[in-house]
Protein backbone atom coordinates (compact mmCIF):
# COMPACT_ATOMS: atom_id res chain seq x y z
CA UNK A 1 0.00 0.00 0.00
CA UNK A 2 2.90 2.32 0.75
CA UNK A 3 3.93 2.34 -2.93
CA UNK A 4 0.44 2.03 -4.44
CA UNK A 5 -0.80 5.51 -3.56
CA UNK A 6 2.30 7.39 -4.80
CA UNK A 7 2.24 5.25 -7.93
CA UNK A 8 -1.40 6.08 -8.64
CA UNK A 9 -0.76 9.76 -8.00
CA UNK A 10 2.18 9.76 -10.39
CA UNK A 11 0.18 7.96 -13.04
CA UNK A 12 -2.73 10.34 -12.65
CA UNK A 13 -0.38 13.31 -12.91
CA UNK A 14 1.27 12.05 -16.07
CA UNK A 15 -1.87 10.72 -17.72
CA UNK A 16 -3.59 14.04 -17.18
CA UNK A 17 -7.01 14.88 -18.45
CA UNK A 18 -7.88 16.25 -21.83
CA UNK A 19 -10.55 18.48 -20.30
CA UNK A 20 -8.43 19.84 -17.47
CA UNK A 21 -6.52 22.37 -19.54
CA UNK A 22 -9.51 23.34 -21.67
CA UNK A 23 -10.43 27.00 -21.45
CA UNK A 24 -13.28 26.81 -23.96
CA UNK A 25 -16.62 28.20 -22.90
CA UNK A 26 -18.43 25.61 -25.02
CA UNK A 27 -19.24 23.01 -22.37
CA UNK A 28 -20.95 20.68 -24.84
CA UNK A 29 -17.87 20.31 -27.00
CA UNK A 30 -15.70 20.08 -23.87
CA UNK A 31 -17.83 17.19 -22.63
CA UNK A 32 -17.62 15.54 -26.05
CA UNK A 33 -13.81 15.91 -26.09
CA UNK A 34 -13.62 14.49 -22.57
CA UNK A 35 -15.79 11.51 -23.56
CA UNK A 36 -13.64 10.96 -26.67
CA UNK A 37 -10.47 11.10 -24.57
CA UNK A 38 -11.91 8.64 -22.06
CA UNK A 39 -12.91 6.24 -24.84
CA UNK A 40 -9.43 6.38 -26.41
CA UNK A 41 -7.95 5.77 -22.96
CA UNK A 42 -10.14 2.70 -22.40
CA UNK A 43 -9.47 1.42 -25.93
CA UNK A 44 -5.74 1.61 -25.22
CA UNK A 45 -6.11 -0.52 -22.09
CA UNK A 46 -8.71 -2.98 -23.46
CA UNK A 47 -6.14 -5.19 -25.19
CA UNK A 48 -8.57 -7.95 -26.19
CA UNK A 49 -11.09 -5.37 -27.51
CA UNK A 50 -14.11 -6.89 -25.78
CA UNK A 51 -15.42 -3.48 -24.69
CA UNK A 52 -14.48 -3.83 -21.03
CA UNK A 53 -11.25 -3.46 -19.11
CA UNK A 54 -10.45 -6.38 -16.86
CA UNK A 55 -8.36 -6.11 -13.73
CA UNK A 56 -5.58 -8.03 -15.52
CA UNK A 57 -5.63 -5.59 -18.46
CA UNK A 58 -5.52 -2.66 -16.10
CA UNK A 59 -2.64 -4.22 -14.16
CA UNK A 60 -0.73 -4.71 -17.42
CA UNK A 61 -1.31 -1.06 -18.30
CA UNK A 62 -0.16 0.06 -14.83
CA UNK A 63 3.00 -2.05 -15.16
CA UNK A 64 3.77 -0.67 -18.62
CA UNK A 65 3.17 2.95 -17.53
CA UNK A 66 5.40 2.52 -14.50
CA UNK A 67 8.14 0.96 -16.64
CA UNK A 68 8.04 3.99 -18.95
CA UNK A 69 8.34 6.37 -16.00
CA UNK A 70 11.06 4.39 -14.23
CA UNK A 71 13.78 5.34 -16.71
CA UNK A 72 16.65 4.14 -14.54
CA UNK A 73 14.92 0.82 -13.78
CA UNK A 74 15.36 0.99 -10.01
CA UNK A 75 11.72 0.20 -9.23
CA UNK A 76 11.03 3.73 -8.00
CA UNK A 77 10.04 6.93 -9.75
CA UNK A 78 11.29 10.31 -8.61
CA UNK A 79 10.30 13.81 -9.68
CA UNK A 80 13.19 14.03 -12.15
CA UNK A 81 12.01 10.92 -13.99
CA UNK A 82 8.46 12.26 -14.20
CA UNK A 83 9.68 15.66 -15.41
CA UNK A 84 11.78 13.96 -18.09
CA UNK A 85 8.91 11.81 -19.37
CA UNK A 86 7.66 12.38 -22.94
CA UNK A 87 4.11 12.91 -21.64
CA UNK A 88 5.19 15.82 -19.47
CA UNK A 89 7.26 17.25 -22.31
CA UNK A 90 4.20 17.10 -24.59
CA UNK A 91 2.03 18.87 -22.01
CA UNK A 92 4.66 21.57 -21.51
CA UNK A 93 4.94 22.00 -25.30
CA UNK A 94 1.16 22.36 -25.67
CA UNK A 95 1.00 24.91 -22.85
CA UNK A 96 3.87 26.85 -24.38
CA UNK A 97 2.12 26.86 -27.76
CA UNK A 98 -1.11 28.11 -26.15
CA UNK A 99 0.85 30.85 -24.38
CA UNK A 100 2.45 31.99 -27.64
CA UNK A 101 -0.87 31.83 -29.50
CA UNK A 102 -2.58 33.86 -26.79
CA UNK A 103 0.07 36.57 -26.44
CA UNK A 104 1.57 36.84 -29.96
CA UNK A 105 -0.46 39.75 -31.27
CA UNK A 106 1.76 40.28 -34.32
CA UNK A 107 1.62 36.69 -35.62
CA UNK A 108 5.41 36.38 -35.55
CA UNK A 109 5.42 33.07 -33.69
CA UNK A 110 6.99 34.55 -30.58
CA UNK A 111 5.98 36.92 -27.80
CA UNK A 112 7.65 40.29 -27.60
CA UNK A 113 7.66 42.37 -24.46
CA UNK A 114 5.20 44.70 -26.20
CA UNK A 115 2.86 41.76 -26.99
CA UNK A 116 3.01 40.54 -23.39
CA UNK A 117 2.51 43.99 -21.89
CA UNK A 118 -0.43 44.78 -24.20
CA UNK A 119 -2.32 41.62 -23.25
CA UNK A 120 -1.56 41.86 -19.54
CA UNK A 121 -2.40 45.55 -19.26
CA UNK A 122 -5.67 44.95 -21.15
CA UNK A 123 -6.36 42.22 -18.61
CA UNK A 124 -5.65 44.64 -15.75
CA UNK A 125 -8.02 47.19 -17.27
CA UNK A 126 -10.74 44.56 -17.71
CA UNK A 127 -10.36 43.24 -14.15
CA UNK A 128 -10.22 46.70 -12.60
CA UNK A 129 -13.24 47.88 -14.55
CA UNK A 130 -11.20 50.85 -15.69
CA UNK A 131 -10.72 52.13 -12.13
CA UNK A 132 -6.94 51.92 -12.30
CA UNK A 133 -6.73 49.79 -9.14
CA UNK A 134 -7.37 46.16 -8.19
CA UNK A 135 -8.54 44.67 -4.95
CA UNK A 136 -8.84 41.04 -3.83
CA UNK A 137 -12.48 40.73 -4.92
CA UNK A 138 -11.61 41.77 -8.46
CA UNK A 139 -8.91 39.12 -8.68
CA UNK A 140 -11.19 36.22 -7.73
CA UNK A 141 -12.18 33.99 -10.64
CA UNK A 142 -15.47 34.96 -12.22
CA UNK A 143 -16.56 31.34 -12.62
CA UNK A 144 -18.51 31.29 -9.37
CA UNK A 145 -18.52 28.74 -6.59
CA UNK A 146 -19.00 25.82 -8.94
CA UNK A 147 -16.27 26.79 -11.43
CA UNK A 148 -13.02 25.05 -12.18
CA UNK A 149 -10.87 24.12 -9.16
CA UNK A 150 -13.70 24.59 -6.67
CA UNK A 151 -15.19 21.79 -4.64
CA UNK A 152 -18.80 22.53 -5.68
CA UNK A 153 -19.92 22.73 -2.06
CA UNK A 154 -22.69 25.27 -1.70
CA UNK A 155 -22.34 27.91 0.96
CA UNK A 156 -25.16 30.07 2.39
CA UNK A 157 -23.94 32.93 0.17
CA UNK A 158 -24.39 30.78 -2.96
CA UNK A 159 -28.14 30.46 -2.42
CA UNK A 160 -28.67 34.18 -2.84
Secondary structure, 3 states (H helix, E strand, C coil): CHHHHHHHHHHHHHHCCCCCCCCCCCHHHHHHHHHHHHHHHHHHHCCCCCCCCCHHHHHHHHHHHHHHHCCCCCCCCCHHHHHCCHHHHHHHHHHHHHHHHHHCCCCCCCCCHHHHHHHHHHHHHHHHCCCCCCCHHHHCCCCCCCCCCCCCCCCHHHHC
